[in-house]
């Protein structure tokens, strides 16, 4: 994960929430992490928006987003 964090922070318009969001997605499995590393390494001039566009275009992204949303709804209802 250190390599991905390094790459994310090296993006010219990187910001904290961007890094946290991509890391959260990438830590789900090795395929996600490796795909994100590969994309950034192969697109060294990519901006944060390019990385996010790639991330949400991945076939499992919306499954991940729904799980996160479900957790957020459960947390709100428990308060």
N, C-alpha and C positions, 0 to 999 in steps of 0.2 A: 504494500500500500504506500510505502514511502516514495517509491518512484512516481506513482500517480499524483501524490500530493505535491511533489517537486514540480512535475509538469504543469499541474493546474495553477500553481503559484507563479509559474514563469509566463503565463499568458498575459499579454499586455494590459488587458482590461479586467483582470481577475479581481474578484471581491469575495469576502468571507462567505456569504450565503451561497454563492456559486460553488465554491470549493466544497462546502459541507453537503450541498445537494448532490453533487456528482459522487462524492465519497460514499454517501448513504446508499446511492444506487449501486455503486461498484462493489461495495462490500457484501452484497447479496450472494455473489458467486464469482468464481475465477473467470468465467467467460465474460461477464460484464466488466470486470476490472481489466482484463487483457484487451478487450475491445476498445475501452476508453483510452488506455495507454497507446495502443496501436494508432488510433485515430489522431491523437495529439502529436505523436511522433511523426506520422506521415503528413501532417498538416501544420508545420511549425509556425505558420503565420495566422493560424485560426484564432478567432476571437471567442470570448465566452459564449456569445450567441451561436456561433458555429458548433461549438462543443455541445451546447444544450440541444440544438436542432438535431444533431446526430444522435444524442442520447434518447430523445423522445421518438426518434424514428425507429429505434430498435423494437423488435417484435414483442418483447416482454415488458416494455416500459409501462404500459398502461395497467398491466397486472400488478406491477409494483406500486404504481400510483394509487390504485384502488385499495390495496392493503394498507397503505399509509393513511388514506382518507378514512378507512374503516376504523383504524386505531384512533385517529383524531376524534371521530364521532363517539366512540366508546368512552374516551377520556372525558369529553364534554358532558356526556350523559351521567357519568359517575360523580361529577362535581356537584 
